[in-house]
Amino acid sequence: MKQLLSFLILLLSYTAYSQNIDIRILRKIDEHRMVLLDGASVAISNSVSPISIGAPIMIFGTGLIKKDQELKQKGLMAGASFLVSTVLTTSLKYAVNRARPFETYPDIQKLSSGGSPSFPSGHTSDAFSTATSLSVAFPKWYVIAPSFTYATWVGYSRIRLGVHYPSDVLAGAFVGAGSAFLCSKAQKLLNHRNRRNSN
């Protein structure tokens, strides 16, 4: 019983400490924000859904036009990753039910939309899911570098717009990238099984 009580006290202390770090980083970013970049941050945030939905459709569509089975599978994998990431993120949001920073701390300016619970960041998970899917499907530096630069900028934009804590963004990146890796592994296993069955 003493061990459980000690663990709970430690967990509560860690949660309070990490919340303090989160709000301190968020306030620093908010304090030193370049107002000229607010429009660009809103635009990058707003681009996530069209890009995350559009990329798998374009890849799959190109595969259909070219009659390229491998390209179609890459499009399906990217689409599956986006769906898995969205389901996991939404489930976590309502399970954790963390309030947005601007709701808890009135000094934080809300510069973008943010209605659902805060943890994890859905925009970030979508962006990292897409970036990881594209990087796995097309492992070239000119795909990987821009994809992850874009995803990182999305995550940073959600913090500087006052709608997420840094830990929301880190968790979103982890969920998004993890979803893409899981879907990639699942697709490889299916392909391997199909090849084995056809022999």
C-alpha positions in Angstrom: 0.0 0.0 0.0 2.9 2.4 0.9 4.5 1.7 -2.5 1.2 2.5 -4.4 0.8 5.7 -2.4 4.4 6.7 -3.1 3.9 6.0 -6.8 0.7 8.1 -6.9 2.5 11.0 -5.1 5.4 10.7 -7.6 3.1 10.6 -10.6 1.1 13.7 -9.4 4.4 15.6 -8.7 5.7 14.7 -12.2 2.4 15.7 -13.8 2.5 19.1 -12.0 6.2 19.5 -12.9 5.7 18.7 -16.6 2.6 21.0 -16.7 4.9 23.8 -15.4 7.5 23.1 -18.1 4.8 23.0 -20.8 3.3 26.4 -19.8 6.7 28.0 -19.4 7.8 26.9 -22.9 4.4 28.0 -24.3 4.6 31.4 -22.6 8.2 32.0 -23.9 7.1 31.2 -27.5 4.0 33.4 -27.1 6.1 36.2 -25.6 8.7 36.2 -28.4 6.3 35.6 -31.2 6.9 37.5 -34.5 3.4 38.8 -35.3 4.3 39.0 -39.0 4.4 35.2 -39.1 1.0 34.7 -37.5 -0.7 34.5 -41.0 1.9 32.0 -42.2 1.3 29.8 -39.1 -2.5 29.9 -39.6 -2.0 29.0 -43.3 0.3 26.1 -42.5 -2.2 24.8 -39.8 -5.1 25.1 -42.3 -3.1 23.1 -45.0 -2.8 19.9 -42.9 -6.2 18.3 -43.8 -6.0 19.0 -47.5 -2.4 17.7 -47.7 -3.0 14.6 -45.4 -6.1 13.6 -47.4 -4.8 14.7 -50.8 -1.4 13.0 -50.7 -2.7 9.4 -50.5 -5.4 10.1 -53.1 -2.9 11.5 -55.5 -0.4 8.6 -55.0 -3.2 6.0 -55.4 -4.7 7.9 -58.4 -1.3 8.1 -60.1 -0.9 4.3 -59.5 -4.3 3.7 -61.2 -3.5 5.9 -64.2 0.0 4.3 -64.6 -1.4 0.8 -63.8 1.4 0.6 -61.1 0.4 -1.8 -58.4 3.3 -0.8 -56.1 2.3 2.9 -56.3 -1.4 2.1 -55.5 -0.2 0.1 -52.4 1.9 3.1 -51.3 -1.2 5.3 -51.6 -3.3 2.8 -49.6 -0.6 2.6 -46.9 -0.5 6.5 -46.6 -4.3 6.6 -46.5 -4.5 3.8 -43.8 -1.8 5.6 -41.8 -3.9 8.8 -41.8 -7.0 6.9 -40.7 -5.2 5.0 -37.9 -3.5 8.2 -36.7 -6.9 10.1 -36.7 -8.7 7.3 -34.8 -5.9 7.0 -32.2 -5.6 10.8 -31.8 -9.3 11.3 -31.4 -9.5 8.4 -28.9 -6.7 9.8 -26.8 -8.1 13.4 -26.9 -11.3 12.3 -25.3 -9.7 9.8 -22.9 -7.2 12.3 -21.5 -9.6 15.3 -21.9 -6.9 18.0 -21.4 -8.1 21.6 -21.6 -6.6 23.9 -24.3 -3.9 26.3 -23.0 -6.0 29.4 -23.7 -8.8 27.9 -21.6 -6.6 27.3 -18.6 -4.3 30.3 -19.0 -6.1 33.5 -20.1 -2.8 35.3 -20.9 -2.3 32.8 -23.8 -3.7 34.2 -27.1 -5.8 31.9 -29.2 -4.9 32.6 -32.8 -6.4 29.6 -34.5 -9.3 27.1 -34.2 -9.1 24.5 -31.4 -12.3 23.1 -30.1 -11.7 19.5 -29.1 -9.5 18.5 -26.1 -5.8 19.5 -26.4 -3.8 16.2 -26.0 -2.5 15.1 -28.4 -2.3 17.6 -31.3 -4.4 16.3 -34.2 -2.8 18.6 -36.8 0.6 17.4 -35.7 -0.3 13.7 -35.8 -1.8 14.1 -39.3 1.3 16.0 -40.5 3.8 13.4 -39.1 1.7 10.5 -40.3 1.8 12.0 -43.8 5.5 12.9 -43.6 6.5 9.4 -42.3 4.3 7.6 -44.9 5.8 9.6 -47.7 9.3 9.0 -46.4 8.8 5.3 -46.1 7.1 5.1 -49.5 9.7 7.3 -51.3 12.9 7.1 -49.2 14.8 9.9 -51.0 16.3 12.9 -49.2 14.2 15.3 -51.4 11.0 13.7 -50.0 12.2 13.1 -46.4 13.7 16.6 -45.7 10.7 18.7 -47.0 8.1 16.3 -45.4 9.6 16.5 -41.9 10.4 20.2 -42.2 6.7 20.7 -43.0 5.5 18.4 -40.2 7.8 20.1 -37.7 6.5 23.6 -38.8 2.9 22.4 -38.3 3.7 21.3 -34.8 5.5 24.5 -33.9 2.6 26.6 -35.5 0.1 24.9 -33.2 2.2 26.0 -30.1 2.7 29.5 -31.4 -1.0 29.9 -32.2 -1.8 29.2 -28.5 -3.9 26.1 -29.1 -1.5 23.4 -27.9 1.1 22.7 -25.3 4.5 21.4 -26.4 3.7 18.0 -25.0 0.5 17.8 -27.1 2.7 18.4 -30.2 5.3 15.8 -29.2 2.6 13.2 -28.5 0.9 14.0 -31.8 4.2 13.6 -33.7 4.8 10.2 -31.9 1.2 9.0 -32.7 1.4 10.1 -36.4 4.9 8.7 -37.1 4.0 5.5 -35.1 0.8 5.0 -37.2 2.7 5.3 -40.4 5.4 2.8 -39.3 2.7 0.3 -38.1 0.8 0.6 -41.4 4.0 0.1 -43.4 4.9 -3.0 -41.4 1.4 -4.4 -41.7 1.5 -3.8 -45.5 4.9 -5.6 -45.8 3.5 -8.6 -43.8 0.5 -8.8 -46.1 2.5 -8.5 -49.2 4.9 -11.3 -47.9 1.9 -13.5 -47.1 0.3 -12.9 -50.5 3.5 -13.8 -52.3 3.9 -16.9 -50.2 0.3 -18.0 -50.9 0.6 -17.4 -54.7 3.7 -19.7 -54.9 
